[in-house]
Amino acid sequence: MTEYTASVVDGRVSVDFDGQDLPLIKEASAYEVIVTPAGEGETTQVDPIAWAGSYEAEDASFTGSGHSINTDTGSTNNVGAFYNSGGANVGGLRTGSDVTINFDVTVPVAGEYDLSVFANALNTFGAVSENGPTNVFVRVNDSSEQEIFLPLGYKWQVRDHAETTVVLEAGLNTVTLAAQSTEGAGATIGDAIVADDDDDADATGDTDGSDAGADAEGSDAANGSDGSGAGPDAADDGDDRRIPGPIDLADLTADKQTLAIQIADGRITGMLDDDRAGDEVVFYVHSEPVLLGAAVLNGNGAATFDLPDLDEGEHHLVALELDGTLAAWNTFEISEEPGSLGQQAVRSRASRSAPEFSH
């Protein structure tokens, strides 16, 4: 990363990641500090990386249909879920999709840069188990296309890097991850979820030591989606997302009243069966339908969201497949308890077959 001379004070050396001699510490990164006697000479080392950039996939722009931004990720307030940088990941690079994820990347000099896609394609899922690593297409400024293969993982968050190099112009570039090739009939076979993109280069703009990446966690077309991620009444939440629109409450069926619901600390959790772990599911709260979002179910088959402001009384939590069909639902009640300062969820009604929560 860098080499510099530090003063010894009272037998101690202070290493400050303050954005000056050293960069600010980056969340979820690891660092190694090596201390050696400086002697009388001056440092002659050239920093191995002259420039680096990191870009969250949820902040990228999108074309095509069927991508989803999944926000049920781990944090100190949600320790039951897996961590993702930026608090979200993006799904949609899957069989049958036409999604592109487009990162605006500004670099100081023209040259060849390393690109590393931090990825997972779950090895037990449909097209992934049949075909191996999920292929996607990388383009720079709508040209110079190449195909890369996202590595397999045996769990959703077991990731590795798919690495390549790209030639970037000085200034603004667009780096695209796409499910379809523009240079032939190639298309993605499998499924992946993308979290972020990093770019680095050495002092000359050549390939040494760069680590440009897009984090990807694998999911798969076996989750019941036709690859579009949108049903016939697809909703658009204003951020280019295309996901199923809300279902009419009259279409809720008794055999699907199996969703377990837990509300605590201003958050609502819906749990399907644990064999649904890893599937992407869309959640709405009714009476007036409010989209909570699309999420990849955790190891318990559950997803957690911030609870919107709701009137007192009975409400419905509805889970939909990506193709818009009903996955599960149940009811819960909100009451304003005497002397309280806010909403209190007093109970959720669950059928006998609904999964239970445990601690």
C-alpha positions as CSV (number, residue, x, y, z in Angstrom):
1,M,0.0,0.0,0.0
2,T,2.7,2.5,1.1
3,E,6.0,3.0,2.9
4,Y,6.8,6.0,5.0
5,T,9.1,7.0,7.9
6,A,7.4,7.4,11.3
7,S,8.9,8.9,14.5
8,V,9.4,6.7,17.6
9,V,7.9,8.5,20.7
10,D,8.5,6.9,24.2
11,G,9.3,3.6,22.5
12,R,6.2,3.5,20.5
13,V,5.2,4.1,16.9
14,S,1.7,5.4,16.0
15,V,0.2,4.2,12.7
16,D,-2.7,6.5,11.8
17,F,-5.1,5.6,9.0
18,D,-6.1,9.3,8.8
19,G,-6.3,9.8,5.0
20,Q,-2.9,11.5,4.9
21,D,0.2,9.2,5.1
22,L,-2.2,6.3,5.1
23,P,-5.7,6.1,3.6
24,L,-8.8,5.9,5.8
25,I,-9.5,2.3,6.8
26,K,-12.0,0.7,4.5
27,E,-14.8,-1.3,6.0
28,A,-14.4,-5.1,5.7
29,S,-10.8,-4.9,4.6
30,A,-7.7,-6.4,6.3
31,Y,-4.4,-4.7,6.7
32,E,-0.8,-5.7,7.6
33,V,1.6,-3.3,9.3
34,I,5.3,-4.1,9.1
35,V,7.7,-2.0,11.3
36,T,11.4,-2.0,10.5
37,P,14.3,0.2,11.7
38,A,14.6,3.2,9.3
39,G,18.3,3.9,9.9
40,E,19.8,7.0,8.3
41,G,18.5,6.6,4.8
42,E,15.3,7.8,3.1
43,T,12.5,5.6,1.8
44,T,12.9,4.8,-1.9
45,Q,9.9,2.5,-2.4
46,V,7.4,3.6,-5.0
47,D,3.8,2.9,-3.9
48,P,2.7,-0.3,-5.6
49,I,-0.7,1.1,-6.3
50,A,-1.0,4.7,-7.5
51,W,-4.7,4.8,-7.8
52,A,-7.7,2.8,-6.5
53,G,-11.4,3.1,-6.8
54,S,-14.4,1.3,-5.3
55,Y,-18.0,1.4,-6.5
56,E,-21.1,-0.1,-5.0
57,A,-23.4,-2.0,-7.4
58,E,-26.5,-0.7,-5.8
59,D,-25.3,2.8,-6.8
60,A,-24.7,1.8,-10.4
61,S,-27.0,2.4,-13.4
62,F,-29.0,-0.4,-15.0
63,T,-30.5,-1.3,-18.3
64,G,-32.8,-4.2,-19.2
65,S,-35.3,-5.7,-16.8
66,G,-35.2,-8.1,-13.9
67,H,-32.6,-6.7,-11.5
68,S,-33.3,-6.4,-7.8
69,I,-31.5,-4.6,-5.0
70,N,-31.4,-6.8,-1.9
71,T,-31.1,-4.9,1.4
72,D,-31.5,-7.7,3.9
73,T,-27.8,-7.9,4.7
74,G,-25.8,-8.3,7.9
75,S,-24.8,-5.5,10.2
76,T,-24.5,-4.9,14.0
77,N,-28.2,-4.4,14.0
78,N,-28.9,-7.5,11.9
79,V,-26.4,-10.2,13.0
80,G,-28.5,-13.1,11.6
81,A,-27.8,-12.1,8.0
82,F,-24.7,-12.1,5.8
83,Y,-22.5,-8.9,5.5
84,N,-22.4,-7.0,2.2
85,S,-20.4,-3.8,1.6
86,G,-22.7,-0.9,1.3
87,G,-25.5,-2.8,2.9
88,A,-26.9,-4.2,-0.3
89,N,-26.3,-6.4,-3.3
90,V,-27.8,-6.5,-6.8
91,G,-29.3,-9.6,-8.5
92,G,-30.2,-10.0,-12.1
93,L,-27.3,-11.4,-14.1
94,R,-29.0,-14.7,-14.8
95,T,-30.2,-17.1,-17.5
96,G,-32.7,-15.3,-19.8
97,S,-31.9,-11.8,-18.4
98,D,-30.9,-8.8,-20.5
99,V,-29.7,-6.8,-17.4
100,T,-26.6,-4.7,-17.5
101,I,-24.9,-3.1,-14.5
102,N,-23.0,0.0,-15.4
103,F,-20.2,1.6,-13.3
104,D,-18.9,5.1,-14.0
105,V,-15.1,4.8,-13.4
106,T,-12.9,7.9,-13.6
107,V,-9.1,7.2,-13.7
108,P,-6.2,9.6,-13.7
109,V,-4.2,8.1,-16.6
110,A,-4.9,5.9,-19.6
111,G,-3.6,2.4,-19.5
112,E,-4.3,-1.2,-18.6
113,Y,-6.0,-1.8,-15.3
114,D,-6.8,-5.0,-13.4
115,L,-10.4,-5.9,-12.8
116,S,-11.4,-8.4,-10.1
117,V,-15.0,-9.6,-9.8
118,F,-15.6,-10.8,-6.3
119,A,-18.2,-13.5,-6.8
120,N,-20.2,-16.5,-5.9
121,A,-22.3,-18.8,-8.1
122,L,-23.9,-21.3,-5.7
123,N,-22.8,-24.7,-6.9
124,T,-26.0,-26.5,-5.9
125,F,-28.4,-24.3,-7.9
126,G,-30.0,-25.4,-11.2
127,A,-28.1,-24.0,-14.1
128,V,-25.0,-23.5,-12.0
129,S,-24.9,-27.1,-10.9
130,E,-25.4,-28.2,-14.5
131,N,-23.0,-25.8,-16.2
132,G,-20.5,-24.7,-13.6
133,P,-19.3,-21.1,-13.0
134,T,-21.7,-18.4,-14.2
135,N,-20.5,-16.5,-17.2
136,V,-21.0,-12.7,-17.6
137,F,-19.7,-10.2,-20.2
138,V,-17.5,-7.3,-19.3
139,R,-17.5,-4.2,-21.6
140,V,-15.6,-0.9,-21.4
141,N,-17.3,2.1,-23.0
142,D,-19.6,-0.2,-24.9
143,S,-16.7,-2.0,-26.7
144,S,-13.8,-4.3,-25.9
145,E,-16.1,-7.0,-24.7
146,Q,-14.7,-10.1,-22.9
147,E,-16.4,-13.1,-21.1
148,I,-15.5,-13.9,-17.6
149,F,-16.7,-16.8,-15.3
150,L,-17.8,-16.1,-11.8
151,P,-16.4,-18.7,-9.3
152,L,-18.4,-21.4,-7.6
153,G,-19.1,-21.3,-3.9
154,Y,-20.7,-23.9,-1.6
155,K,-22.5,-21.3,0.5
156,W,-24.0,-17.9,-0.5
157,Q,-21.2,-15.9,1.1
158,V,-18.2,-18.1,0.2
159,R,-16.7,-15.9,-2.5
160,D,-13.6,-15.7,-4.7
161,H,-12.3,-13.5,-7.5
162,A,-12.7,-13.7,-11.2
163,E,-9.9,-11.5,-12.6
164,T,-9.1,-9.9,-15.9
165,T,-7.6,-6.7,-17.3
166,V,-9.3,-3.8,-19.0
167,V,-7.9,-0.8,-21.0
168,L,-9.3,2.5,-19.6
169,E,-9.1,6.0,-21.0
170,A,-7.9,8.9,-18.9
171,G,-11.0,10.4,-17.3
172,L,-14.5,9.0,-17.3
173,N,-15.2,5.4,-18.4
174,T,-18.2,3.1,-18.2
175,V,-17.4,-0.5,-17.1
176,T,-20.4,-2.8,-17.7
177,L,-21.3,-6.2,-16.4
178,A,-23.9,-7.8,-18.8
179,A,-25.9,-10.9,-19.1
180,Q,-25.9,-10.8,-22.9
181,S,-23.1,-10.4,-25.4
182,T,-23.2,-7.7,-28.0
183,E,-20.6,-9.5,-30.2
184,G,-22.6,-12.7,-30.8
185,A,-25.2,-15.0,-29.4
186,G,-23.5,-15.4,-26.1
187,A,-25.6,-15.1,-22.9
188,T,-25.3,-15.8,-19.2
189,I,-26.0,-19.3,-18.0
190,G,-26.6,-19.4,-14.3
191,D,-27.1,-16.5,-11.8
192,A,-25.2,-14.1,-9.7
193,I,-25.7,-11.2,-7.3
194,V,-23.2,-8.2,-7.5
195,A,-22.2,-6.0,-4.5
196,D,-19.4,-3.6,-5.6
197,D,-16.7,-2.7,-8.1
198,D,-13.1,-1.7,-7.3
199,D,-10.4,-0.4,-9.7
200,D,-6.7,0.0,-9.0
201,A,-3.5,0.7,-11.1
202,D,0.2,1.0,-10.5
203,A,2.1,4.2,-10.9
204,T,2.4,3.9,-14.7
205,G,-1.2,2.9,-15.3
206,D,-0.2,-0.6,-16.1
207,T,-1.5,-3.8,-14.6
208,D,0.5,-4.3,-11.5
209,G,-1.4,-4.5,-8.3
210,S,-4.8,-3.4,-9.3
211,D,-7.9,-4.9,-7.8
212,A,-11.0,-3.6,-9.5
213,G,-13.9,-5.7,-8.5
214,A,-17.6,-6.4,-8.4
215,D,-18.6,-8.5,-5.5
216,A,-21.1,-11.2,-6.5
217,E,-23.0,-13.8,-4.6
218,G,-24.5,-16.6,-6.6
219,S,-28.2,-17.3,-6.9
220,D,-29.8,-19.2,-9.6
221,A,-32.7,-19.4,-12.1
222,A,-33.9,-22.4,-10.2
223,N,-35.6,-20.0,-7.8
224,G,-38.6,-20.0,-10.0
225,S,-37.9,-16.9,-12.0
226,D,-38.1,-16.8,-15.7
227,G,-35.0,-14.6,-15.7
228,S,-36.9,-11.4,-15.9
229,G,-37.6,-11.0,-12.2
230,A,-40.9,-9.3,-13.1
231,G,-44.4,-10.5,-13.3
232,P,-47.1,-9.2,-15.6
233,D,-47.9,-6.4,-13.2
234,A,-44.3,-5.5,-12.6
235,A,-43.7,-2.5,-10.3
236,D,-41.0,0.2,-10.8
237,D,-39.9,1.9,-7.6
238,G,-38.2,4.8,-9.4
239,D,-34.7,3.3,-9.3
240,D,-34.9,1.3,-12.5
241,R,-35.9,-1.8,-10.6
242,R,-38.4,-4.2,-12.1
243,I,-39.9,-6.5,-9.6
244,P,-43.4,-8.1,-9.3
245,G,-46.3,-5.8,-8.4
246,P,-48.4,-6.4,-5.3
247,I,-50.9,-9.2,-5.3
248,D,-54.6,-8.6,-4.6
249,L,-55.5,-9.7,-1.1
250,A,-58.5,-11.5,-2.5
251,D,-55.9,-13.9,-4.2
252,L,-54.3,-15.0,-1.0
253,T,-55.0,-18.7,-0.5
254,A,-55.2,-20.6,2.8
255,D,-52.6,-23.2,1.8
256,K,-50.0,-20.3,1.5
257,Q,-50.7,-18.9,5.0
258,T,-47.5,-20.3,6.2
259,L,-45.3,-17.2,6.7
260,A,-43.9,-16.7,10.3
261,I,-43.7,-13.1,11.3
262,Q,-41.5,-11.4,13.9
263,I,-41.5,-7.7,14.7
264,A,-38.9,-6.1,17.0
265,D,-37.0,-2.8,17.3
266,G,-38.8,-1.3,14.4
267,R,-38.0,-4.2,12.0
268,I,-40.2,-6.9,10.5
269,T,-39.0,-10.4,9.6
270,G,-40.8,-12.8,7.4
271,M,-39.7,-16.5,7.5
272,L,-40.5,-19.1,4.9
273,D,-39.2,-22.7,5.2
274,D,-35.4,-23.0,5.8
275,D,-35.2,-25.0,2.5
276,R,-35.8,-21.7,0.7
277,A,-32.5,-20.3,2.0
278,G,-30.8,-18.5,-0.8
279,D,-33.9,-17.8,-2.9
280,E,-34.8,-14.3,-3.9
281,V,-38.2,-13.3,-2.7
282,V,-40.2,-10.0,-2.9
283,F,-42.0,-8.7,0.2
284,Y,-45.0,-6.4,0.5
285,V,-47.0,-5.1,3.5
286,H,-50.7,-4.5,3.1
287,S,-53.4,-3.0,3.8
288,E,-52.4,-0.3,1.3
289,P,-49.5,-2.3,-0.4
290,V,-46.1,-1.0,0.5
291,L,-43.0,-2.6,-1.2
292,L,-40.4,-3.6,1.4
293,G,-38.0,-4.9,-1.3
294,A,-36.5,-8.0,-2.8
295,A,-34.2,-10.1,-0.7
296,V,-32.1,-13.2,-0.7
297,L,-33.4,-15.4,2.1
298,N,-30.9,-16.1,4.8
299,G,-30.0,-19.6,6.2
300,N,-33.2,-19.7,8.1
301,G,-35.3,-18.9,5.0
302,A,-36.0,-15.4,6.4
303,A,-35.6,-11.7,5.4
304,T,-35.8,-8.6,7.6
305,F,-36.8,-5.1,6.7
306,D,-37.5,-1.7,8.4
307,L,-41.1,-1.6,9.4
308,P,-43.0,1.2,7.7
309,D,-45.4,3.4,9.6
310,L,-48.7,1.6,9.8
311,D,-52.1,2.4,11.3
312,E,-53.4,0.4,14.2
313,G,-55.1,-2.9,13.3
314,E,-54.6,-5.9,11.1
315,H,-52.1,-6.0,8.3
316,H,-50.7,-8.6,5.9
317,L,-47.1,-9.5,5.1
318,V,-47.0,-11.1,1.6
319,A,-44.0,-12.9,0.0
320,L,-44.0,-13.2,-3.8
321,E,-41.7,-15.3,-6.1
322,L,-39.8,-13.3,-8.7
323,D,-42.3,-14.3,-11.3
324,G,-45.1,-12.7,-9.3
325,T,-46.7,-15.9,-7.9
326,L,-47.6,-16.2,-4.2
327,A,-44.9,-17.7,-2.0
328,A,-46.4,-17.3,1.5
329,W,-48.3,-14.8,3.6
330,N,-49.8,-14.1,7.0
331,T,-51.4,-11.4,9.1
332,F,-50.1,-9.4,12.1
333,E,-51.6,-6.6,14.2
334,I,-50.3,-3.2,15.2
335,S,-51.6,-1.5,18.3
336,E,-50.9,1.7,20.2
337,E,-50.4,0.6,23.7
338,P,-51.5,3.0,26.5
339,G,-48.6,5.2,27.6
340,S,-46.3,4.1,24.7
341,L,-44.6,6.4,22.4
342,G,-44.9,4.4,19.2
343,Q,-46.3,1.4,17.4
344,Q,-46.2,-1.9,19.1
345,A,-46.7,-5.2,17.3
346,V,-48.9,-7.2,19.6
347,R,-49.0,-10.5,17.7
348,S,-48.7,-12.2,14.4
349,R,-51.2,-14.8,13.4
350,A,-49.5,-17.9,12.0
351,S,-50.9,-21.2,10.8
352,R,-49.8,-24.3,12.5
353,S,-47.6,-25.2,9.7
354,A,-45.6,-21.9,9.8
355,P,-42.0,-22.2,10.9
356,E,-41.1,-20.9,14.4
357,F,-38.4,-18.5,15.5
358,S,-35.9,-19.6,18.1
359,H,-33.0,-18.0,19.9
